[in-house]
Amino acid sequence: AVVTRKFLSTCARPSTMQGKRLQLKDAAINDDLESLKKYVGNDFGSVLSGLQAAIPAKSSKSVEYLLHHGINMMKGGEMASKQCEELVTAITAAVCGTSGDRILAEAKMESKLSPIENVKGAIEDIKQGKFVVVQDAASRENEGDLIIAAEKVTPEKMAFMVNYTSGIICVGITSERCKELKLPQMVEANTESHQTAFTVSIDYKHGTTTGISAGDRAKTILAMTEKNTKPTDFARPGHIFPLRAKKGGVLIRPGHTETSVDLARMAGLYPAGVLSEIVNRDGSMQRTPQLRQFSKKFGLRMVTIEEIIEYRKATETKA
């Protein structure tokens, strides 16, 4: 297969800061000390982030480790005084829900965001390679999906996605891309309740093993965004589920598939997005209250498909 230097470097580069931060919070919340030690290292800022995630979750082992580690990292003199202040501030924020007037002001500002401003923020987050939580209408699926731009996926982000969703990882792509990669629909007669346009599932053949690992799935997704990738570069069936988005996006079909493509496109990225349904620990679907808690816990923006429709109608020039 002919693979460009850009694609190779994307697969080989270290995990992004967003991916590490999410893994750090996940480890802190779940008292996973082995992983926590790996992601904290000797970075004092990571100690603070870990505490802010572990204390509200009442993860006692993580809190104990992070406090001991943070104190041991402190240096003498002025630096120790500053770090001690930061440690106290982080603990206060986690226990009391605020670290002072600044955070309170930010919370008030967020609560007053208009739908247009909220979607603008989501587009910027997608551009930066962050996840966003997208909820559809209560009258439709009434579910929330974790969505990220396809070209921004890393093994670390994929691992986070698998851990907190159904594990069925889908990639919304355009009908043109389906034709280029020769991805036919999974079935001739689609009887799914919302007509979700599943194509045949795929795995990238090169540099992968079984295709199921977070690293293999990330490579498959990245290959889907690479212009030199050919249909023969994929094995079928596989562990990634491409979804054909309707032309016109959410204005034509208000689904998560179209949302994933629209967000990536509006962010100036390759028009493809990775999506999967967010679930509770018991496997049940998360609804609005749980989705808000999930978004707050991991510092993710939450938007609705209705807001994205409103944004597009307000900002796009009509023909």
C-alpha positions in Angstrom: 0.0 0.0 0.0 1.1 3.5 -0.7 0.9 5.4 2.5 2.0 9.1 2.8 4.5 10.4 5.2 1.8 12.4 6.9 -0.2 9.3 7.7 2.9 7.4 9.0 3.8 10.3 11.3 0.3 10.5 12.5 0.3 6.9 13.6 3.8 7.1 15.1 3.6 10.3 17.1 3.2 10.2 20.9 -0.3 10.6 22.3 -1.7 14.1 22.4 -2.1 16.0 25.7 -5.9 15.6 25.5 -5.6 11.8 25.3 -3.2 11.7 28.3 -5.4 14.0 30.3 -8.4 11.8 29.7 -6.5 8.6 30.7 -5.2 10.4 33.8 -8.7 11.3 34.9 -10.0 7.8 34.2 -7.2 6.2 36.2 -7.7 8.7 39.1 -11.5 8.1 39.2 -11.2 4.3 39.2 -8.3 4.0 41.7 -6.1 2.5 39.0 -2.8 3.3 40.7 -0.6 1.5 38.2 -2.0 3.6 35.3 -2.1 6.7 37.5 1.6 6.5 38.2 2.3 6.2 34.5 0.3 9.2 33.5 1.3 11.5 36.4 5.0 11.0 36.2 6.8 13.9 37.7 4.4 16.6 36.4 3.0 18.6 39.3 0.1 19.8 37.0 -0.9 16.2 36.5 -1.0 15.7 40.3 -3.5 18.6 40.5 -5.6 17.3 37.6 -5.7 13.9 39.2 -6.8 15.2 42.5 -9.6 17.3 41.0 -10.9 14.1 39.4 -10.3 11.7 42.3 -11.8 13.7 45.2 -15.3 14.1 43.8 -15.3 10.4 42.9 -14.2 9.5 46.5 -11.3 7.5 45.1 -9.4 7.2 48.3 -6.4 5.3 47.0 -5.8 7.8 44.2 -6.2 10.8 46.5 -3.7 9.3 49.0 -1.1 8.5 46.3 -1.5 11.9 44.6 -1.2 13.9 47.9 2.0 11.9 48.9 3.4 12.2 45.5 2.7 15.9 45.2 4.2 16.7 48.6 7.3 14.7 47.7 7.7 16.7 44.5 7.7 20.0 46.2 11.0 21.9 46.2 12.3 24.3 48.8 11.9 28.0 49.0 9.5 30.1 46.9 8.7 27.2 44.5 7.5 25.1 47.4 5.2 27.9 48.6 3.7 28.3 45.2 3.2 24.6 44.7 1.6 24.3 48.2 -0.8 27.0 47.3 -1.7 25.2 44.0 -2.2 22.0 45.9 -4.6 23.6 48.4 -6.5 25.4 45.6 -6.9 22.1 43.7 -8.2 20.3 46.8 -10.6 23.2 47.6 -11.9 23.2 44.1 -12.6 19.4 44.2 -14.2 19.4 47.6 -16.2 22.6 47.4 -17.0 22.6 43.7 -15.2 25.9 43.1 -11.8 27.4 43.5 -13.0 30.9 43.9 -14.6 33.8 42.0 -12.9 32.9 38.7 -14.3 29.4 38.4 -17.7 30.6 39.6 -17.7 33.3 36.9 -16.8 30.7 34.3 -19.6 28.5 35.4 -22.1 31.4 35.2 -20.8 32.3 31.8 -21.2 28.7 30.6 -24.8 28.5 31.8 -25.6 31.6 29.8 -24.2 30.4 26.5 -26.5 30.7 23.6 -26.9 27.6 21.3 -24.8 29.5 18.7 -22.0 30.1 21.2 -22.2 26.6 22.5 -21.8 25.1 19.0 -18.9 27.5 18.2 -17.2 26.1 21.3 -17.8 22.6 20.2 -16.4 23.3 16.7 -13.3 24.7 18.3 -13.0 21.7 20.6 -13.3 19.3 17.6 -10.6 21.4 15.8 -8.3 20.9 18.7 -8.8 17.1 18.7 -11.1 17.0 21.8 -14.2 14.9 22.3 -17.6 16.4 22.5 -20.8 14.9 23.8 -23.7 15.2 21.4 -27.3 14.4 22.4 -30.2 14.0 20.0 -33.8 14.7 20.6 -35.8 12.9 23.4 -38.4 12.0 20.7 -35.7 10.3 18.7 -33.0 8.0 20.3 -32.7 10.2 23.4 -29.0 9.1 23.6 -25.6 10.8 23.8 -22.7 10.0 21.6 -19.0 10.7 22.2 -17.7 12.3 19.0 -14.2 13.2 17.8 -12.8 14.2 14.4 -11.5 11.1 12.6 -8.2 12.6 11.7 -7.5 13.5 15.4 -7.9 9.9 16.8 -5.0 8.4 18.8 -4.7 5.0 20.5 -5.2 6.7 23.9 -8.3 8.5 22.8 -9.7 5.3 21.3 -9.0 3.4 24.5 -11.0 6.1 26.4 -13.8 5.9 23.9 -14.0 2.1 24.2 -14.1 2.2 28.0 -17.0 4.6 28.2 -19.2 3.7 25.3 -20.9 0.6 23.9 -17.6 -0.2 22.2 -19.2 -0.3 18.8 -17.0 2.3 17.1 -18.5 3.9 14.0 -17.1 6.5 11.6 -19.4 8.9 9.8 -18.2 9.6 6.2 -19.6 11.1 3.1 -21.3 9.1 0.3 -18.4 10.2 -2.0 -15.9 8.6 0.4 -18.0 5.4 0.5 -17.7 5.2 -3.3 -13.9 5.9 -3.3 -13.3 3.1 -0.8 -15.9 0.8 -2.4 -17.9 0.5 0.8 -21.3 -0.9 0.0 -24.2 -0.9 2.5 -24.2 -3.7 5.0 -27.7 -4.9 3.8 -29.8 -4.2 0.7 -33.0 -3.5 2.7 -32.3 -1.3 5.7 -35.0 -1.9 8.3 -33.2 -0.2 11.2 -35.6 2.2 13.0 -33.7 5.3 12.1 -32.2 4.1 8.8 -28.6 4.3 10.0 -26.6 3.7 6.9 -24.1 1.0 8.0 -21.6 -0.1 5.3 -19.6 -3.3 5.5 -17.2 -3.2 8.5 -13.4 -2.9 7.9 -9.9 -3.2 9.3 -6.8 -1.6 8.0 -4.4 -4.3 6.7 -1.0 -2.7 7.2 0.7 -2.5 10.6 -2.2 -4.0 12.4 -2.9 -7.4 14.0 -6.5 -8.6 14.7 -7.9 -5.1 14.2 -9.7 -5.0 17.6 -7.1 -3.2 19.8 -7.3 0.6 20.4 -4.1 1.0 18.3 -5.4 -1.0 15.4 -8.8 0.7 15.4 -7.1 4.1 15.4 -5.0 3.1 12.4 -8.0 2.0 10.5 -9.8 5.3 11.2 -6.8 7.4 10.3 -6.4 5.4 7.0 -10.0 6.3 6.1 -9.0 10.0 6.1 -5.8 9.5 4.0 -6.3 10.4 0.4 -3.9 7.7 -0.9 -5.7 4.9 0.9 -7.2 2.4 -1.5 -10.1 0.0 -1.1 -7.7 -3.0 -1.1 -6.0 -1.6 2.0 -8.9 -2.8 4.1 -9.9 -6.3 5.2 -13.7 -6.9 5.3 -15.4 -7.6 7.6 -13.6 -5.8 10.4 -14.0 -3.9 13.7 -14.7 -0.4 12.5 -18.2 0.4 11.3 -18.4 3.2 8.6 -21.7 5.0 8.4 -22.8 6.9 5.2 -23.9 10.4 6.1 -26.7 12.0 4.2 -25.7 14.8 1.9 -26.7 18.1 3.5 -25.9 16.8 7.0 -28.1 17.5 10.0 -30.4 19.8 7.9 -31.5 16.7 6.0 -31.2 14.0 8.7 -30.8 15.0 12.4 -28.7 12.0 13.4 -25.3 11.5 15.1 -23.8 10.2 11.8 -24.5 13.5 10.1 -23.4 15.5 13.2 -20.0 13.8 13.2 -19.3 14.8 9.6 -20.8 18.3 10.0 -18.6 19.1 13.1 -15.4 17.9 11.4 -16.3 19.9 8.2 -17.1 23.1 10.1 -13.8 22.7 12.0 -11.9 22.8 8.7 -10.9 19.1 9.1 -11.4 16.0 6.9 -15.2 15.4 6.8 -15.3 12.3 8.9 -16.1 11.8 12.6 -15.8 8.9 15.1 -18.9 8.2 17.2 -20.2 5.8 19.8 -23.0 5.8 22.3 -22.2 6.6 25.9 -23.3 4.0 28.4 -23.5 3.6 32.2 -21.4 1.2 34.1 -24.2 -1.4 34.1 -24.5 -1.1 30.3 -27.6 0.9 30.2 -27.8 4.0 28.0 -26.9 7.4 29.6 -29.7 10.0 29.4 -29.6 13.8 30.0 -28.7 13.8 33.7 -26.0 11.2 33.4 -24.6 12.8 30.2 -24.3 16.1 32.0 -22.4 14.4 34.9 -20.2 12.6 32.4 -19.4 15.8 30.5 -18.5 17.7 33.7 -16.4 14.8 35.1 -14.1 14.8 32.1 -14.3 18.4 31.1 -16.1 17.8 27.8 -18.5 20.2 26.1 -22.1 18.9 25.6 -24.2 20.1 22.7 -27.5 18.9 21.1 -28.2 18.1 17.5 -31.0 20.8 17.6 -28.3 23.4 18.5 -26.2 22.3 15.6 -29.2 22.6 13.2 -29.9 26.1 14.6 -26.2 27.1 14.2 -26.1 25.9 10.6 -29.4 27.7 9.7 -28.1 30.9 11.3 -24.6 30.9 9.8 -24.8 29.3 6.4 -25.7 31.4 3.3 -28.8 30.0 1.7 -28.7 29.3 -2.0 
